[in-house]
Amino acid sequence: MIELDRLAQIRIFADLPQDRLAWLSDRVSEFSIAAGDVVLREGDMATSLTILLDGELVATQSAGGEHDVERYVRPEAFGTPCVMASIPYPVTLTATRDCRLARLPEAAFRELFVSCGSFSQAVARVMSDWLTALETAALNRSRLAALGKLAAGLAHEMNNPASALTSGLAYVRRELDALEASALALGRHAVSKEMLDRLGALVARGAAETAGPVCQSERESRLADWLAARGVSQPWRVAPALAARGVAPDDLAPLADELSPAQLDAAIGWIARVLDLRCVVDDAAQGAQRIFDIVAAMKSYSFMDQGPQQEIDLHDGIDNTLMVMTHETQRGIAITRAYDRSLPRIQAYGSELNQVWTSIVENAIEAMDGQGTLAIRTRRDGDDAVVEIADNGPGIPPDALEHVFEPFYTSKYALHAHGPSLGLGLHIAYRIVVNRHGGTIGARSDANGTVFRVTLPLAGRRAEAHENGRLAGPVL
């Protein structure tokens, strides 16, 4: 028989009266294992409560590469939440030296839980502590995972504009010498000041053309033939730069009538290089602006250098979220926006709300398998701001819809590309919206898609907390 004082050292049994400890001792089965043996394996379903009486156990977890979670040398019970919730063990327990253990069958565990108030309270405390710790760990893990995804996506997004900026500046550096040579050629061939003014005016009015590739090719060909007929050197090189800025033979004909062939050649060479360099500089500026916009969106998304609570514009938060998720949406997701711009700014935890939008949008992208339409709508409903995010995926099954906001609930709708999630993403979103902001979050779904609706109080109003309400939120 197991010593009663040994059982009393275990946290969930510490408040049991002597008669209950004796009852417990009669129902546990003692066993021993050697160093290196596995007691519980990660992913196995719980059928009993495992109790360490003597020895040492180490808990390891395989997620992200096997690593130690914790070591146990004092009497301890393992699997309380797993037995209560009928969920798999989250860790593997291995003996590091010879151990003396015991098992309490699930039926006896539940009987004691129902019949003994002190035991049920102890189990409730363990469950609460475990849930809080797991939520905190999952939140930190999801933030790190999101940070990794965002960093990879942002690196990809910034690669193209950065490459354009780098190559553009390198091209400008090379072409500056050619531009200087063209300017010197104008002076060498004694082009008058009045003609230089006309050349400058022609360059100033040049604007980028948006013609299709076939039309543009025809323009370049006609212009190259015209230039070649007038003895301009390398017409195939200068024609694309001129045609891209809308310069046509009719624009150059007056110059050809007044300039000698050598002067015309120098003038055309100077015009082409100036227009070409302007085009390259414009492209480089667009690349730099794109990088600036991405960085600004990321700073706004994370509310860097700002306090935890701010007065925010909901639309800015949604747009910043979509900006930093461009690498996920640009492959095949069409985004439509129907914003009510009359919505006032609200007092909120901006970075946390952005986490809500991220979670909902990620679920929508996964539901649509990366191909579909994401519709985002905002409007006012009395004293609330309403945000609806809709996808045209296959929808959430009715039996799953009631549970999508519950902790640890996962369905096919919530599966991630890198494997099943912990089922905490939407639950964390629920807590942020309901508990942190006094709002509501709910969903409706059918075969045509799913709509998540978030309502947030305006003007700093706080709705009553929904702690006692249905955890799944309203089904709309």
KEMIPA-499016 format. One record per residue: residue in one letter; x, y, z of N, C-alpha, C in turn. Coordinates in steps of 0.2 Angstrom, whole numbers, plus 5000, padded with zeros to 4 digits. Last residue first. Layout:
BEGIN
AXYZXYZXYZ ...
# end
This chain:
BEGIN
L488151704819487751754816487251734811 V488351654835488351624828487851674824 P489351734847488751724843488851694836 G490551624855490351694853489651684849 A490951514862491051514854490851584851 L490651534875491351544873491451554865 R489251614880489451564876490151574873 G489651714895489251694889489551634886 N490351754906489951694907489451674901 E491151844900491551794903491051734904 H491051964893490651904891490951844894 A490852124900491252064898490852004897 E489852254893489952204899490352144896 A490852374883490252334885490452284890 R491352534885491552464887490952424888 R491752674875491252634879491452564880 G492552754867492852724874492352684878 A491952774855491952824861492152804867 L491252614852491552674850491552724856 P491652434853491252494856491652564854 L491552324840492052364845491652424847 T491352164832491052234834491452264840 V491652064819491952094825491552164826 R491251924810491051994812491352004819 F491651824797491851834804491651914805 V490951714785491051784787491151794795 T491251604772491251614779491351694781 G490451514759491051544762490851564769 N489551434753489751494749490351534752 A489051344762489451324757489751374752 D489251454777488851404773489351384767 S489251544792489651504787489151464783 R489751664804489251634800489551594794 A490351714820490451694813489751664810 G490951844831490551794829490651774822 I491351944845491551914839491151854837 T491152104853490952034852491252014845 G492052204866491652194860491352124859 G492952234876492252244877491752234871 H494252224875493952284872493252284873 R494652114882495152174882494752234879 N493652014880493952034887494352094887 V493352024866492852024871493152044878 V494552034858493952074856493552074862 I495451944865495652014864495052054862 R494751824865494851854872495051924871 Y494651794851494051804856494151844862 A495951774848495651834845494951844849 I496151664856496551724858496151784855 H495351574848495151584855495551654858 L495951584836495351614836495151624843 G497151514840497151574837496551614837 L497151384846497151444851497051514847 G497451264840496751284841496651344846 L498751234837498451214844497751234845 S498651174820498751224825498551194832 P499451044810498851064814499051124819 G500551104797500351054802499751084806 H500951214790501451174793501251124798 A499751264786500151234781500651194784 H498451224798498951274795499351234790 L496751214800497351174799497851224795 A495451254802495951284806496651254805 Y494551174795494651244793495251284796 K494651054801494951064794495051134792 S494851114818494551074812494951084806 T495151124835495351134828494951094824 Y495151194851494751164846495051174839 F495951254860496151194858495651154853 P494551354866495251344866495351264864 E493351404854493451374860494251354860 F492851464843493251504847493451474854 V492251354836492851384833493251434838 H491051294839491651284843492251314841 E490051304830489851314837490551314841 L490651254818490551324819490451344826 A490651114818491251144820491151224821 D489351084813489551054820490251094822 P489351144801488951174806489151144813 P491051174793490451134795490051154801 I491351324785491551284791490951244792 G491751344767491351354773491651314779 P492551354756492051294757491651304763 G492751534753492951464754492451414754 N492651664752492251624748492451554747 D492651764767492951734761492451694758 A492551924775492251864772492651834767 I492452014789492951984785492651924782 E491852164796491652094793492152074788 V491652264810492152244805491952174802 V490852404817490752334815491252324809 A490752494831491052494825491052414823 D489252554841489852504839490052514832 D488152614844488752644847489352594846 G487452584828487352614835487952644838 D488552524819487952504821487852524828 R489452564804489352584811488652554812 R490652464795490052504796489952524803 T491652384783491652414790490952454789 R492252234775491752284776491752314783 I493152134764493252174771492752234771 A493351984756492952044756492952074763 L494351894746494251914753493951984753 T494251754735494051824736494051844744 G495551644729494851664731494751734732 Q496751534735496451554729495651574730 G497251474746497651524743497351554737 D496251394752496851364749497251414744 M495251454759495251464751495751424748 A495751424771495151394769495051404762 E496851504772496951434772496351394770 I496351634771496751614766496851534766 A495551624783495251634777495651614771 N496651624793496151564792495751564786 E497251744790497551684789497151624788 V496151834794496351834787496751764786 I496151804808495551794804495751784796 S497451834812497151774813496551754809 T497451974809497951924806497651854806 W496452034817496352034809496851984806 V497052004829496451974828496351974820 Q498252084828498352014829497651974827 N497652204828498052184822498152104822 L497352214841496752204836497052184830 E498552224847498152164848497652154843 S499052344842499352284840498952224841 G498052434849498052424842498452364839 Y496952434860497552404860497752384852 A495952594859496052514858496852494859 Q494752704855495352694860495452614860 I494452744838494252714844494952704848 R493852874826494452834829494252804836 P492252844818492752884822493352844824 L491752814801491852784808492452824811 S491752864788491452904793491552874800 R492152764780492652814782492452864787 D491752614778491452664780491952714784 Y492452514765492552544771492052604772 A492652384757492052424757492052464764 R493752304747493652344753493052384752 T494352144741493952204740493752234747 I495652054735495452084741494952144739 A496051894729495851954727495451994733 I497351784729496851814733496651884731 G498551734724497851714721497251744725 R499751794729499751734724499051714721 Q499551894738499651914731499651854726 T499451844751498851864748498951874740 E500651824757500151774757499551784753 H501351944755501651884752501151824752 T500552034762500552034755500751974752 M500452064775500351994773500251984766 V500752194777501252144779501152074778 M499452234771500152254768500652204770 L498552194780498552164773499252184770 T498852274791498952194792498952164785 N498652394786499352384788499352304788 D497252384784497652394779498352374780 I496852374798496652324793497152324787 G497352504803497552434806497452374801 D496652594795497352594795497652524798 H495352564800495552544793496252544792 L495252604813495252534812495452514805 D496352714820495852714815495852634813 I496552744838496752714831496152724826 E497352794852496752804848496952784841 Q498052654861498052714857497452734854 Q499052564872498352584870498452644867 P500452544874500052484872499352504870 G501352674865501052644871500652584869 Q502552654852501952684855501752644861 D503652594845503752664849503152694851 M502552504835503152514837503252594840 F501352444830501352504835501952514838 S501452344821501652324828501552384833 Y500852424810500552354812500752334819 S501752524809501152544811500752474814 K502952454805502952494811502252514814 M502452404793502652364798502652394805 A502152524786501652474788501752434793 A503452564785502952614788502452564790 V504052464777504252474783503752514788 I503252484765503252424769503452434776 D503552614762502852604763502852534767 F504952604759504752654764504052634766 I504852514748505252494754504952534760 R504152604739503852544741504252514747 Q505152704738504452724741504152654743 A506152634731506252664737505652684741 G505452614719505652554723505852584730 Q505152744714504652694716504852634720 A506552774712506152814717505552774719 A506852694702507152684708506752724714 D505952744692505852674694506252664701 D506452874691505752864693505652794695 V507752844686507752874692506952864695 V507352794673507752744678507652774685 C506852904667506452844668506752794673 R507952984667507353004671506852944672 L508752914658508952924665508352944670 D507952934646508152864649508352874657 L507953074645507353034646507452964649 V509353094643509053124648508353084650 R509653014631509952994638509553024644 A508853074622508653004623508952984630 I509453204621508753194623508553124626 W510753174616510653204623509953194626 G510453114604510753074609510653104616 I509853224597509453164599509753114604 A510953314597510253334600509853264602 A511853244589512053264596511353274600 D511053234577511353174580511453184588 L510953364574510353324575510553264579 Q512253404571511853434577511253394579 A512453324560512853314566512553344572 P511453374551511453304553511853294559 S510953534557511353494553511253424555 L509253584560509953564563510253534557 E507953614555508353674557509153654559 D507353494553507353544548507853604549 A507453424564507853394559507853454553 L506553494573507253494574507653474568 P505353464567505553534567506353534568 A505353314570505353344563505553414562 L505053274582505753284581505853314574 D503653254583504053304588504753324586 D503453164573503153234572503553284577 P504053044579504353084573504153154572 A503753064597503653034590504053074585 V503853024613504153064608504053034601 G503452954624502952984620503253024615 R504352884631504152944634503752984629 A504652774624504352764630504152824633 A505252834613504552804612504252794619 L506552864618506152914616505352894615 A507052734621506952784626506552834624 P506952664608506552644614506452694620 A507952744601507152744599506752724605 V509252724604508952784607508152784606 R509552604598509652614605509252674608 W509252614585508952554588509052564596 P510152714580509452724581509052674585 Q511552744580511252694584510552714585 S511552914574511852854575511552814580 V510452974561510652974568510952904570 G510152994547510852984549510952984556 R508852984544509153054545509853054548 A508452854544508452894538508752964538 A508552834558509052804553509052834546 L507352894562508052914564508552894560 W506352814556506452884554507152914556 D506652694562506752694554506752774553 A506352724575507052704573507152704566 L504952754574505452804576506152784574 R504452624570504352684566504852734567 S504852544582505152534575505052584570 E504252614592504952604592505252594585 R502852584588503152654589503852654589 E502852444589502752474583503052544583 S503052424603503552404598503452434591 Q501852484608502552514609503052494605 C500952384603500952454601501552494602 V501352274610501352274603501352344600 P501252314624501952294621501952294613 G500152464626500352394626500952374623 A500652624633500352584628500552504629 T500952724642500652654645500352614639 E502352834643501752804640501552734642 A502952964653502952894652502252874648 A503253114644502853084650502853004648 G504053264641504053194640503753164646 R504253394644503553374642503453304641 A505653414645505153424651504453394650 V506153384632506253344637505753344643 L505653504626505453434623505553384629 A506353604633505553594633505353534631 G507653574629507453564636506753564637 L507553604616507753534617507553524625 R507353744617506853694614506953624616 D508553774622507953794626507353744623 L509453744612509453714618508853714622 M509053844603508853774601508953734608 E509453954609508753954608508553874606 K510853934609510553934615509753924614 S511353814596511253884599510853874605 V512753704595511953714595511853774599 A514053674591513853744591513053744591 H514653544593514353564586513953624586 R515053554606515553544600515253564594 G513853564613514353614613514853614607 L513453434611512953484609513453554608 A514453354616514353354609513953414607 L514253374630514853404627514753404619 A513153304631513053374633513653404629 S513653174629513053204624513053274625 A514453154639514753164633514253194628 E513553154650514053214650514353214643 L512953034647512553104647513053164646 A513952944649513652954642513253014642 D514152964663514652984658514452994651 L512852914667513052984668513653004664 E512752784665512552824660512652894661 R513252724677513652714671513452764666 R512452774687513152794688513452784681 V511252714682511352794682512052814683 Y511452584685511352604678511452684678 A511552584699512152564695512052584688 L510252624702510752674704511452654700 G509552514697509452574694509952624696 S509952414705510152404698510052474695 T509452454718510152444717510352444709 L508052464715508452524717509152514716 A507752334711507652384706508052444708 S508052274724508452254718508452304712 A507052334731507752344733508252324727 P505952284725506052354725506752374727 N506152134728506152164721506252244721 N506352134742506852104738506752144731 M505252154750505652214749506252194744 E504552034749504252094747504752154745 H505451954756505251934749504952004746 A505452014768506052014765505951994757 L504151994772504352064771505052064767 G504051854773503651884768503951954766 A504951834784505151804777504751844772 A504351914794505051934792505151904785 L503151844794503151914792503851934790 K503551724799503251724793503251794790 G504151764812504551734807504251734800 L503051824818503651864816504051834811 A502251704819502051764815502551804813 A503051634828502951604822502751664817 L503051724839503651714836503551684829 R501651724841501951784839502651774836 S501451584844501151614838501451684836 R502251584856502451544851502151574844 N501451674864502151684863502451654856 L500351594864500351664862501051684860 A500751474870500451474863500451544860 A501151524883501651494878501351494871 T499851574887500451614886500951594882 E499151454886498951504882499451554881 L499851374896499851354889499651414884 A499551454907500251444905500251424898 T498151444908498451504908499251504905 L497951304909497751344903498051404902 W498651284921498851244915498651284909 D497851354930498551374929498851344923 S496651284928496651354927497451374926 M496951154932496751164925496851244923 V497351174946497851154941497651164934 R496051224950496651264950497151244946 A495351104948495151164945495751214945 V495951024957495951004950495851074946 A495551084969496251074967496351064960 Q494151064968494451134968495151134966 S494050924969493850964963494051034962 F494550904982494950884976494750914969 S493550964989494250994990494650964984 G492450884986492450954984493150984984 C492150734980492650774985492750844982 S491450674970491250664976491650704982 V492050704957491250724958491150724966 F493350664959493150734957492450754958 L493150524961493450574967493250644965 E492750494949492250474955492550524960 R493750524941493150554940492650554946 F494750424946494850504946494250544945 A494150304943494250324950494350404950 A494150314929493550314932493550334939 E495550324926495150374924494450374928 P496650254939496250244933495750304932 L498150304944497450314946497050304940 R499750234946499250254941498550254945 A501450264952500750234953500250264947 L503250234954502650274951501950234953 R504850254956504350224959503650264957 C506350244945505750274948505250234951 D508050264941507450214943506950254947 R508150414931508450364936507850314938 T507450474922508250484921508550444926 A506050424912506450414918507150434917 T505050534903505650484903505950484909 L503650594895503950584901504450524901 T503250704882503450634884503850634890 V501750814881502550794882502650724883 P500450824880500850864877501550854877 Y499250684878499850714882500250764878 P497650724871498350684871498850724876 I496150734881496650764876497250724876 S495050744891495150684886495550714880 A495050834901494850854894494850804889 M495550754912494850794912494650814905 V496750704907496150654909495550694909 C497450824904497250774899496750724901 P497550884917497150914911496950864906 T498350784923497650804926497250834920 G499550724920499050714916498350734918 F500350684935500450704928499850684924 A500950734951500450694947500450724940 E502350704961501950744957501450704953 P503750714973503050684971502650734967 R505150784964504750784970504050744968 V505750794952506150754957505650744963 Y505650834935505250824941505650774946 R506050964923506250894927505850894933 E505451014907505451024914505750954917 V505751014893505251064896505351074903 D507050984882506850974888506351034890 H506650954864506950984869506650974876 E506650914847506550894854506950934859 G505851034836506550994838506450974846 G504651084836505151134835505851094836 A504050974847503851034843504451074842 S504350874857504650874850504450934845 Q504850884873504350904868504650904862 T504950804889505250834883504650844878 A505250794906504750804901505050834895 V506050674917506150734913505550734907 L505950614934505750614927505950674923 E506650524947506650584943506450574936 G506050454963506450454957506450524953 D504450424969505150424970505450424963 L503150444964503250444971503950454973 L502150514951502850504953502850504961 I500650454944500950484950501650464951 T499450484931500150454933500450494939 L497850444928498250494931498950454933 S497350374912497450364919497850424921 T497250384899496750344902496850334909 A497550504886497650494893497050444895 M498350464871497850484874497850464882 D499950524865499550464867498950494871 G500750634863500250624858499750564860 E502150584871501850634868501350614862 R502050454883502350474876501850524873 L502650414899502050434895502350464888 V503850344902503250334906502550354902 V505150254895504650304894504050294898 D506750224903506150204901505650264900 G507950284909507850274902507250254899 A507950174924508150244920508150234913 A506450074925507150094926507350154922 I504950084936505250084929506050094930 S503550014945504250034945504550034937 F501950044952502450004948503050044948 E500350024960501050054960501450004955 S498750094957499150034956499950054956 V497450154968498050164963498450104963 R496550124977496350124970496950134965 D496950144990496650074988496550074981 S497250274990497750224991497550154989 L495950334991496350344985496950294985 W495550305004495150274998495550284991 A496550375011496550295011496150265005 L496150505007496850475005496850405005 R494950505013494950505006495650485003 D495250495026494850445024494850445016 Q496050615028496350555028495950495025 P495550735015495550715022495850645022 L496550835004496150775005496150755012 D497450935000496850945004496450895006 A498350864991498650894998498050915003 F498150824979497950774984498050814991 I498750904970498050894970497750854975 R500150904975499750964975498950944975 I500750774986500550794979500050854979 Q500850744999501350784996501250814989 A499950645001499750705003500250765001 L500650524997500150554992499950624994 R501450515008501750525001501250554997 D500550485018500950555018501250565012 L500150365014499650415014500050485014 E501150245005501050285011500650345010 I500250114996500650174996500550225002 M500449945000500050005000500450065000 
# end
